[in-house]
Structures are given as structure tokens and as C-alpha cells.
Amino acid sequence: MKIFYFLIFFLFSCDNNKKSSEKTSEQTSLTPPQPKKDSSDLAINYWVDKLNGNKYYLPDSFANKPASFYLNNPDVSAIAKALYNGTFRPEDNDSTTLLLALVTTGNNETRPFYRWCLDLTIQISDGALAEYPGEPALKYAIKFPKEFLTYMNSDTTMGRYGRWTEIITYSGLPSFDKDSAYNYNYIVRRMSGNCKDCPRQALDSIKIFAKEVTAGKKKLD
């Protein structure tokens, strides 16, 4: 008897599903075709590395300002604009040193653009170029800890944080004492001092950051 009821239920369900499917098909056939979205709406801009052809996401805005704000701004360095436009590639030279040093500028409006310049350089760094971004990256983190932590946390994949800590470990600590304990205390003291009114969570993050870069340096030594 139970099998019988099951078969009735099964056949009834199949019949309903068939009718529902036919009704959906009929409605679909009566629905006018939707206009296709312009492919340009979905376009993503990339910065192409002329050295190897690798592509990197190219933001169209920085700190809620369009890229044009920086590209048309006379206060923004020409070499930074050239990097964005793809006519300059960071290399192991003085021009790269000057570009990366701009990340610690006191100009709050232009700094986000320079931070992107540093971030891109970190992404493409290998070989001799890897010797350049570490020091300015650490100086930026120390001078603007709130901005640094916010920028790191904005990337939920934590890939950015990993790249920055790695490059700082590799080339950002040579001017410090080789004693990792000294480096740790120095970074924590300076970053905490510049992180006015920061919540406890931010101060804990500073200690974790300092521990990771100095521990990594100790392994390299």
C-alpha cells in the first residue's frame, strides 16, 4: 500500500512539474529579448608590464577620486603619471627611488596615488628591483599607520599584506640594527606613537606586523 501511494505521489509530482515547465516555457517565449549590456560596461583596465607582458589591475579611482583628478593635477609628479599611463616602468635606478619616496608626502590628496605607485612596484618586483620598495613601504607604515592598516584590510584576500610584509622583510630593514628585538620595539613604538586614538585592535595589529617583518628578517640573516 505504501508503494502504491508513493507511485501516485510520484506521478502527480511529475505531472505538475511538466505543466510548470510548459508554462515557464510559454512565458519565456512571450518575454521580449533583453538588450545586451555593452561590453564596455564590463571592461577592466590593466597595467601591462612591458618587460614580460604580465597584466595588473589598473584602478580608475583612488581615495574616492577619479584617476583624472591625479593625472590632471599639477601637484602630482610627472613620473607617477607616467607609471599610471604605462610609459614608465620602475627599475633599479634613481628615478624609481624618487618615485617611491613620494609615498610619505604630507599632501593628503596626492598620497593615495603615490601609494598605488608603490603597491604596483611591489607587485612587479623581482631581482634587483626588489631592493627598492621595502624601505619606503616601511616608512609609510610607520608614518601613517592608520592609512596603512586600512589599506591592508581593504584587500580581503590578504595578498597585499603578504606582499608588503615580504618586501619590507627583504629590503626594508637594512638600515636598522640586525637585532630583531630592536627592530620590533622600534617599529611598534613609532607606529603606535603615530596612531593617535587608535583602538586596541589596531595597536594589536601593529605588534603583529612588527613581529612578522622582524622575524622574517632574522631568518634571512
C-alpha positions as CSV (number, residue, x, y, z in Angstrom):
1,M,0.0,0.0,0.0
2,K,2.8,2.4,0.9
3,I,4.4,1.7,-2.5
4,F,1.1,2.5,-4.2
5,Y,0.8,5.8,-2.5
6,F,4.4,6.6,-3.4
7,L,3.7,5.9,-7.1
8,I,0.6,8.1,-7.1
9,F,2.6,10.9,-5.4
10,F,5.5,10.5,-7.8
11,L,3.2,10.5,-10.9
12,F,1.3,13.5,-9.6
13,S,4.6,15.4,-9.0
14,C,5.9,14.6,-12.4
15,D,2.6,15.9,-14.0
16,N,2.8,19.1,-12.0
17,N,6.5,19.6,-12.9
18,K,5.7,19.0,-16.6
19,K,2.9,21.6,-16.5
20,S,5.1,24.0,-14.7
21,S,7.8,23.5,-17.2
22,E,5.4,24.0,-20.1
23,K,4.0,27.2,-18.5
24,T,7.5,28.6,-17.9
25,S,8.5,27.8,-21.5
26,E,5.4,29.5,-22.8
27,Q,6.1,32.6,-20.6
28,T,9.7,32.7,-21.7
29,S,8.7,32.6,-25.4
30,L,6.4,35.6,-24.8
31,T,9.1,37.6,-23.0
32,P,10.8,40.1,-25.3
33,P,14.5,39.6,-25.6
34,Q,16.5,41.7,-23.1
35,P,19.1,44.1,-24.6
36,K,22.7,43.0,-24.2
37,K,24.9,45.0,-21.9
38,D,27.5,47.0,-23.6
39,S,30.8,45.1,-23.2
40,S,32.5,48.4,-22.2
41,D,30.4,48.4,-19.1
42,L,32.2,45.3,-18.0
43,A,35.6,46.3,-19.2
44,I,38.5,46.2,-16.7
45,N,41.6,48.3,-17.3
46,Y,45.0,46.7,-16.9
47,W,48.5,48.0,-16.5
48,V,50.7,45.9,-18.8
49,D,54.3,45.2,-17.8
50,K,56.3,45.9,-20.9
51,L,59.1,43.6,-19.6
52,N,57.1,40.4,-19.5
53,G,53.6,41.2,-20.7
54,N,52.0,40.5,-17.3
55,K,48.8,42.3,-16.5
56,Y,47.9,44.1,-13.3
57,Y,44.6,45.7,-12.4
58,L,44.6,49.4,-13.0
59,P,42.2,51.3,-10.7
60,D,40.1,54.1,-12.2
61,S,39.9,55.9,-8.8
62,F,41.9,56.4,-5.7
63,A,40.6,57.5,-2.3
64,N,37.2,58.2,-3.9
65,K,38.7,60.5,-6.5
66,P,38.8,59.6,-10.2
67,A,42.2,58.9,-11.8
68,S,41.8,62.0,-13.9
69,F,42.0,64.1,-10.7
70,Y,45.6,62.9,-10.2
71,L,46.6,62.8,-13.9
72,N,45.4,66.4,-14.3
73,N,46.8,67.6,-11.0
74,P,49.9,69.8,-11.4
75,D,51.0,68.8,-7.9
76,V,51.3,65.2,-8.9
77,S,54.8,64.1,-10.0
78,A,55.1,63.5,-13.8
79,I,56.9,60.2,-13.2
80,A,53.9,58.9,-11.2
81,K,51.6,59.9,-14.0
82,A,53.9,58.2,-16.5
83,L,53.7,55.0,-14.4
84,Y,49.9,55.0,-14.5
85,N,49.9,55.7,-18.3
86,G,52.4,52.8,-18.8
87,T,55.2,54.9,-20.2
88,F,57.4,54.4,-17.2
89,R,58.4,51.1,-15.6
90,P,60.2,51.0,-12.2
91,E,63.7,49.6,-12.5
92,D,66.8,49.7,-10.4
93,N,67.6,53.4,-10.9
94,D,67.4,56.8,-9.2
95,S,64.0,57.6,-10.9
96,T,62.4,54.7,-9.1
97,T,63.9,55.8,-5.8
98,L,62.5,59.2,-6.2
99,L,59.1,57.9,-7.3
100,L,58.7,55.5,-4.3
101,A,59.9,58.1,-1.8
102,L,56.8,60.2,-2.6
103,V,54.6,57.8,-0.7
104,T,55.4,59.6,2.6
105,T,54.4,63.1,1.3
106,G,52.4,65.2,3.7
107,N,49.9,66.1,0.9
108,N,46.8,64.0,1.9
109,E,45.3,64.5,-1.6
110,T,48.2,63.1,-3.7
111,R,49.4,60.4,-1.3
112,P,46.8,57.8,-2.3
113,F,48.1,57.9,-5.9
114,Y,51.7,57.6,-4.8
115,R,50.7,54.7,-2.5
116,W,49.3,52.9,-5.6
117,C,52.6,53.5,-7.4
118,L,54.4,51.8,-4.5
119,D,51.9,49.0,-4.4
120,L,52.3,48.3,-8.1
121,T,56.1,48.4,-7.8
122,I,55.9,45.8,-5.0
123,Q,53.7,43.6,-7.2
124,I,56.1,43.6,-10.1
125,S,59.3,43.5,-8.1
126,D,61.8,40.8,-8.7
127,G,65.6,40.6,-9.0
128,A,67.3,44.0,-8.5
129,L,64.0,45.9,-8.3
130,A,63.1,44.1,-5.1
131,E,65.8,46.1,-3.3
132,Y,63.8,49.3,-3.8
133,P,60.3,49.2,-2.4
134,G,60.9,47.8,1.1
135,E,62.3,50.9,2.8
136,P,59.6,53.4,1.5
137,A,56.9,50.8,2.3
138,L,58.1,50.6,6.0
139,K,58.5,54.3,6.2
140,Y,54.9,54.7,5.0
141,A,53.6,52.2,7.5
142,I,55.4,53.9,10.4
143,K,54.4,57.5,9.4
144,F,50.8,56.7,8.5
145,P,49.8,53.6,10.5
146,K,46.1,54.2,10.3
147,E,46.2,54.6,6.5
148,F,48.5,51.6,6.2
149,L,46.2,49.3,8.2
150,T,43.1,50.5,6.4
151,Y,44.8,49.9,3.1
152,M,45.9,46.4,4.1
153,N,42.5,45.5,5.4
154,S,40.8,46.7,2.2
155,D,42.2,43.7,0.4
156,T,40.2,40.8,2.0
157,T,42.4,38.2,0.3
158,M,45.4,39.4,2.4
159,G,47.6,39.1,-0.7
160,R,48.6,42.8,-0.4
161,Y,49.6,42.4,3.2
162,G,51.7,39.4,2.4
163,R,53.5,41.2,-0.4
164,W,54.2,44.3,1.7
165,T,55.5,42.4,4.7
166,E,57.6,40.2,2.5
167,I,59.2,43.1,0.6
168,I,59.8,45.0,3.9
169,T,61.4,42.0,5.4
170,Y,63.6,41.6,2.3
171,S,64.7,45.2,1.7
172,G,63.1,47.5,4.3
173,L,65.2,46.9,7.4
174,P,68.9,47.1,6.3
175,S,69.4,50.5,8.0
176,F,68.3,49.1,11.3
177,D,70.3,47.1,13.8
178,K,70.4,43.4,12.9
179,D,69.0,42.6,16.3
180,S,65.3,41.7,15.5
181,A,64.2,42.6,19.1
182,Y,65.5,46.2,18.5
183,N,63.7,46.4,15.2
184,Y,60.5,45.1,16.7
185,N,60.5,47.6,19.6
186,Y,61.4,50.5,17.3
187,I,58.6,49.7,14.8
188,V,56.0,49.2,17.5
189,R,57.0,52.4,19.3
190,R,57.0,54.6,16.2
191,M,53.8,53.2,14.7
192,S,51.9,53.3,18.0
193,G,53.1,56.8,18.6
194,N,51.7,57.9,15.2
195,C,48.5,56.0,15.6
196,K,46.7,58.6,17.8
197,D,43.3,57.5,19.2
198,C,43.7,54.1,17.6
199,P,41.5,51.3,19.0
200,R,43.2,48.4,20.8
201,Q,42.7,46.2,17.8
202,A,44.8,48.5,15.6
203,L,47.6,48.5,18.2
204,D,47.5,44.7,18.3
205,S,47.7,44.6,14.5
206,I,50.8,46.9,14.7
207,K,52.5,44.4,17.1
208,I,51.7,41.5,14.8
209,F,53.0,43.4,11.7
210,A,56.3,44.3,13.5
211,K,56.7,40.8,14.7
212,E,56.3,39.3,11.2
213,V,58.7,41.6,9.4
214,T,61.4,41.4,12.0
215,A,61.1,37.6,12.5
216,G,61.4,37.2,8.7
217,K,64.5,39.4,8.7
218,K,66.1,37.3,11.3
219,K,65.6,34.2,9.1
220,L,67.1,36.0,6.1
221,D,70.2,36.9,8.2
